[in-house]
Amino acid sequence: MRVKRQPEDITVEIITISPIMIGHCEHCEILTKEFGIDYKVDQIKEYPEEIIEMSSKITEFIRALTRKSYVKVIIIEALTPYGLLKMIRHRGGKLPVIIINGIKIWEGNIKDPEALAHKAYEITLKNKST
């Protein structure tokens, strides 16, 4: 008998600049890959290395955090009015800005995504007990 886990009340908002990929329908994607055409690699090359590295670290952080608990992850594009409002509200100056349950826990370069995920999880546990 499996025990059904209940989602915890953890909402992670990440304000960042996300690489946007332009694609085709699912069937065309499969077809182009079968012919050995991968146009997405060319799109990624167009972005600065810093953006690609930041996106990779954010992905590692999300994976590390979701291994420990159920979380709701919201990616907010920094260059939108909503993203700018969130950055002003939480006094974030460097991207990415990571907010958990309304509390800014990080801004700027993520050096160790695993350690940051552990810190985020500890903060949520501490806030739940108070």
SEPALUM-406715 format. One line per 8 residues: for each residue x, y negated, z of N, C-alpha, C. Coordinates in Angstrom, 3 decimals. Example, Ala and Ser with C-alpha at 12.3 -4.5 7.8 and 13.67 -1.06 7.14 Angstrom:
2
13.190 5.690 7.800 12.300 4.500 7.800 13.200 3.300 7.800 ~ 12.850 2.250 7.080 13.670 1.060 7.140 12.900 -0.030 7.870
This chain:
130
0.836 1.180 0.000 0.000 0.000 0.000 0.882 -1.245 0.000 ~ 0.652 -2.100 -0.965 1.428 -3.329 -1.064 0.797 -4.423 -0.223 ~ 1.658 -5.195 0.402 1.188 -6.337 1.174 1.165 -7.545 0.253 ~ 0.034 -8.195 0.180 -0.081 -9.378 -0.660 0.491 -10.573 0.083 ~ 1.507 -11.185 -0.521 2.124 -12.361 0.088 1.298 -13.596 -0.199 ~ 1.143 -14.411 0.792 0.422 -15.666 0.630 1.409 -16.769 0.237 ~ 1.034 -17.616 -0.711 1.923 -18.722 -1.067 2.089 -19.682 0.098 ~ 3.302 -20.121 0.287 3.563 -21.104 1.330 3.298 -22.493 0.763
3.117 -23.441 1.644 2.841 -24.802 1.209 4.143 -25.541 0.935 ~ 4.822 -25.157 -0.122 6.069 -25.814 -0.498 5.896 -26.362 -1.908 ~ 6.013 -27.677 -2.029 5.955 -28.326 -3.330 7.292 -29.009 -3.570 ~ 7.933 -28.631 -4.652 9.223 -29.209 -5.024 9.001 -30.081 -6.247 ~ 9.339 -31.359 -6.110 9.286 -32.278 -7.239 10.718 -32.605 -7.628 ~ 11.022 -32.466 -8.905 12.368 -32.751 -9.392 12.252 -33.822 -10.458 ~ 12.844 -34.986 -10.158 12.841 -36.084 -11.113 14.155 -35.999 -11.882 ~ 14.062 -35.853 -13.188 15.246 -35.636 -13.994 14.991 -36.033 -15.434
16.023 -35.926 -16.244 15.882 -36.048 -17.693 15.984 -34.643 -18.240 ~ 14.927 -34.167 -18.849 14.887 -32.791 -19.345 15.123 -32.758 -20.845 ~ 15.978 -31.837 -21.288 16.100 -31.665 -22.743 14.773 -31.182 -23.315 ~ 14.322 -31.825 -24.348 13.057 -31.469 -24.977 13.363 -30.709 -26.256 ~ 12.741 -29.552 -26.396 12.963 -28.717 -27.570 11.720 -28.770 -28.452 ~ 11.938 -28.997 -29.726 10.842 -28.986 -30.687 10.824 -27.607 -31.323 ~ 9.658 -26.993 -31.346 9.584 -25.628 -31.843 8.437 -25.429 -32.814 ~ 8.223 -24.174 -33.114 7.153 -23.756 -34.007 6.208 -22.864 -33.220
5.204 -22.359 -33.895 4.280 -21.436 -33.235 5.029 -20.135 -32.886 ~ 4.462 -19.368 -32.008 5.106 -18.147 -31.512 5.466 -17.179 -32.642 ~ 4.579 -17.035 -33.606 4.821 -16.100 -34.708 5.987 -16.565 -35.582 ~ 6.042 -17.864 -35.842 7.152 -18.400 -36.646 8.469 -18.295 -35.891 ~ 8.428 -18.480 -34.571 9.639 -18.337 -33.754 10.211 -16.931 -33.898 ~ 9.359 -15.931 -33.799 9.793 -14.541 -33.918 10.384 -14.299 -35.309 ~ 9.713 -14.803 -36.314 10.155 -14.617 -37.691 11.520 -15.267 -37.941 ~ 11.687 -16.514 -37.487 12.971 -17.191 -37.716 14.105 -16.506 -36.978
13.843 -15.991 -35.780 14.882 -15.265 -35.043 15.259 -13.968 -35.751 ~ 14.283 -13.287 -36.344 14.567 -12.056 -37.087 15.442 -12.320 -38.306 ~ 15.306 -13.511 -38.884 16.142 -13.878 -40.031 17.482 -14.483 -39.585 ~ 17.693 -14.542 -38.275 18.960 -15.056 -37.763 19.054 -16.565 -37.722 ~ 17.923 -17.227 -37.744 17.908 -18.692 -37.692 17.556 -19.117 -36.271 ~ 18.459 -19.822 -35.632 18.189 -20.323 -34.283 18.421 -21.829 -34.280 ~ 17.388 -22.568 -34.597 17.496 -24.019 -34.706 17.603 -24.696 -33.346 ~ 17.246 -23.994 -32.270 17.291 -24.603 -30.943 18.723 -24.866 -30.491
19.657 -24.045 -30.928 21.063 -24.259 -30.584 21.523 -25.615 -31.121 ~ 21.101 -25.948 -32.325 21.457 -27.240 -32.908 20.828 -28.389 -32.127 ~ 19.609 -28.195 -31.628 18.963 -29.241 -30.836 19.700 -29.476 -29.530 ~ 20.136 -28.415 -28.901 20.850 -28.542 -27.625 22.167 -29.288 -27.828 ~ 22.830 -29.063 -28.940 24.104 -29.734 -29.222 23.945 -31.247 -29.323 ~ 22.748 -31.722 -29.599 22.497 -33.150 -29.737 22.474 -33.883 -28.392 ~ 22.269 -33.162 -27.297 22.214 -33.787 -25.974 23.611 -33.929 -25.395 ~ 23.833 -34.955 -24.569 25.125 -35.085 -23.896 25.367 -33.897 -22.956
26.602 -33.533 -22.786 26.985 -32.391 -21.946 26.475 -32.548 -20.511 ~ 26.450 -33.784 -19.994 25.998 -34.023 -18.621 24.531 -33.627 -18.435 ~ 23.712 -33.900 -19.440 22.284 -33.561 -19.360 22.108 -32.044 -19.360 ~ 22.840 -31.353 -20.221 22.745 -29.896 -20.300 23.223 -29.265 -18.995 ~ 24.323 -29.782 -18.440 24.840 -29.244 -17.172 23.859 -29.499 -16.029 ~ 23.273 -30.705 -15.979 22.303 -31.021 -14.935 21.088 -30.101 -15.048 ~ 20.618 -29.879 -16.247 19.470 -29.001 -16.462 19.782 -27.569 -16.018 ~ 20.978 -27.120 -16.297 21.404 -25.780 -15.893 21.452 -25.644 -14.370
21.985 -26.653 -13.692 22.064 -26.628 -12.219 20.670 -26.662 -11.598 ~ 19.769 -27.427 -12.187 18.395 -27.479 -11.683 17.736 -26.116 -11.827 ~ 17.962 -25.459 -12.954 17.411 -24.119 -13.171 17.953 -23.139 -12.141 ~ 19.243 -23.199 -11.859 19.841 -22.335 -10.834 19.240 -22.617 -9.465 ~ 19.031 -23.892 -9.153 18.428 -24.281 -7.874 17.020 -23.709 -7.744 ~ 16.223 -23.839 -8.794 14.843 -23.342 -8.762 14.839 -21.822 -8.590 ~ 15.703 -21.126 -9.318 15.774 -19.665 -9.181 16.168 -19.263 -7.770 ~ 17.156 -19.946 -7.200 17.595 -19.621 -5.848 16.493 -19.888 -4.829
15.760 -20.971 -5.009 14.690 -21.319 -4.072 13.520 -20.352 -4.180 ~ 13.168 -19.954 -5.388 12.020 -19.062 -5.560 12.330 -17.620 -5.176 ~ 13.588 -17.278 -5.002 13.919 -15.951 -4.483 13.561 -15.827 -3.004 ~ 13.531 -16.954 -2.299 13.256 -16.946 -0.866 11.781 -17.132 -0.541 ~ 11.059 -17.819 -1.396 9.686 -18.166 -1.056 8.912 -18.540 -2.317 ~ 7.591 -18.533 -2.202 6.758 -19.070 -3.270 6.814 -20.585 -3.177 ~ 7.040 -21.221 -4.295 7.051 -22.682 -4.322 6.312 -23.168 -5.561 ~ 5.775 -24.356 -5.449 5.187 -25.038 -6.599 6.229 -26.033 -7.078
6.686 -25.875 -8.302 7.729 -26.741 -8.848 7.105 -27.685 -9.870 ~ 7.385 -28.971 -9.697 6.898 -29.996 -10.619 8.113 -30.743 -11.161 ~ 8.297 -30.679 -12.473 9.376 -31.421 -13.113 8.789 -32.746 -13.589 ~ 9.406 -33.844 -13.159 8.938 -35.177 -13.524 10.002 -35.828 -14.395 ~ 9.611 -36.232 -15.566 10.540 -36.894 -16.473 10.864 -38.280 -15.919 ~ 12.152 -38.553 -15.742 12.585 -39.796 -15.113 12.267 -41.031 -15.942 ~ 12.208 -40.888 -17.248 12.025 -42.054 -18.118 10.564 -42.323 -18.459 ~ 9.669 -41.923 -17.564 8.252 -42.230 -17.721 7.863 -43.189 -16.595
6.748 -43.904 -16.756 6.319 -44.784 -15.665 6.146 -44.028 -14.338 ~ 5.589 -42.822 -14.397 5.395 -42.039 -13.174 6.747 -41.667 -12.552 ~ 7.706 -41.266 -13.392 9.034 -40.924 -12.894 9.722 -42.123 -12.265 ~ 9.617 -43.266 -12.905 10.217 -44.483 -12.343 9.554 -44.863 -11.024 ~ 8.228 -44.746 -10.959 7.509 -45.045 -9.718 7.970 -44.114 -8.594 ~ 8.098 -42.828 -8.894 8.563 -41.861 -7.889 9.983 -42.194 -7.427 ~ 10.849 -42.579 -8.365 12.218 -42.923 -7.992 12.257 -44.152 -7.091 ~ 11.420 -45.144 -7.394 11.360 -46.342 -6.551 10.805 -45.987 -5.180
9.730 -45.208 -5.155 9.088 -44.837 -3.892 10.043 -44.079 -2.967 ~ 10.868 -43.209 -3.552 11.772 -42.392 -2.742 13.204 -42.917 -2.747 ~ 13.383 -44.116 -3.287 14.688 -44.772 -3.331 15.768 -43.887 -3.935 ~ 15.438 -43.306 -5.061 16.385 -42.455 -5.768 17.114 -43.246 -6.828 ~ 18.416 -43.206 -6.790 19.197 -43.954 -7.756 19.937 -43.085 -8.748 ~ 20.248 -41.855 -8.346 20.991 -40.949 -9.220 20.145 -39.717 -9.492 ~ 20.230 -39.243 -10.719 19.464 -38.054 -11.100 20.285 -36.801 -10.903 ~ 19.651 -35.701 -10.596 18.235 -35.530 -10.312 17.897 -35.941 -8.880
16.646 -36.260 -8.673 16.121 -36.525 -7.328 15.223 -35.337 -6.993 ~ 15.480 -34.728 -5.836 14.699 -33.558 -5.419 13.898 -33.921 -4.178 ~ 12.588 -33.744 -4.287 11.656 -34.081 -3.206 10.911 -32.814 -2.825 ~ 10.917 -32.492 -1.540 10.197 -31.318 -1.066 9.158 -31.766 -0.056 ~ 7.911 -31.442 -0.364 6.770 -31.821 0.482 6.813 -33.305 0.849 ~ 7.139 -34.142 -0.128 7.127 -35.579 0.076 8.385 -36.165 0.673 ~ 9.384 -35.345 0.970 10.623 -35.817 1.589 11.774 -35.640 0.600 ~ 12.486 -36.731 0.324 13.638 -36.641 -0.565 14.755 -35.911 0.175
15.224 -34.814 -0.407 16.308 -34.063 0.229 17.618 -34.181 -0.530 ~ 17.540 -34.650 -1.785 18.772 -34.702 -2.567 18.627 -35.680 -3.717 ~ 19.744 -36.324 -4.055 19.823 -37.099 -5.290 21.256 -37.040 -5.788 ~ 21.403 -37.009 -7.076 22.729 -36.989 -7.679 23.153 -35.596 -8.097 ~ 24.408 -35.480 -8.459 24.978 -34.249 -8.992 24.808 -33.069 -8.026 ~ 24.337 -31.959 -8.552 24.203 -30.731 -7.754 25.453 -29.901 -7.978 ~ 26.264 -29.766 -6.945 27.493 -28.990 -7.074 27.254 -27.507 -6.814 ~ 26.457 -27.184 -5.780 26.200 -25.794 -5.409 24.690 -25.574 -5.284
24.042 -25.093 -6.349 22.586 -24.912 -6.318 22.116 -23.936 -5.236 ~ 22.885 -22.882 -4.977 22.513 -21.907 -3.930 22.469 -22.572 -2.556 ~ 23.501 -23.346 -2.238 23.554 -24.021 -0.940 22.432 -25.048 -0.813 ~ 22.144 -25.745 -1.894 21.061 -26.730 -1.867 19.708 -26.043 -1.671 ~ 19.511 -24.889 -2.298 18.268 -24.135 -2.119 18.133 -23.679 -0.672 ~ 19.234 -23.243 -0.083 19.208 -22.826 1.323 18.854 -24.014 2.218 ~ 19.466 -25.169 1.939 19.173 -26.377 2.718 17.691 -26.750 2.574 ~ 17.173 -26.684 1.362 15.766 -27.020 1.115 14.840 -26.086 1.875
15.162 -24.802 1.863 14.343 -23.821 2.567 14.379 -24.074 4.078 ~ 15.546 -24.388 4.610 15.672 -24.686 6.044 14.867 -25.933 6.419 ~ 14.895 -26.943 5.572 14.137 -28.172 5.842 12.642 -27.872 5.876 ~ 12.169 -27.049 4.953 10.728 -26.738 4.926 10.338 -25.927 6.152 ~ 11.203 -24.997 6.583 10.904 -24.238 7.793 10.866 -25.122 9.023 ~ 11.810 -26.055 9.098 11.864 -26.961 10.242 10.630 -27.852 10.271 ~ 10.210 -28.346 9.121 9.044 -29.231 9.066 7.743 -28.488 9.341 ~ 7.696 -27.193 9.020 6.492 -26.418 9.295 6.322 -26.163 10.791
7.439 -26.022 11.495 7.357 -25.707 12.924 7.018 -26.940 13.762 ~ 7.156 -28.142 13.182 6.848 -29.358 13.967 5.430 -29.802 13.765
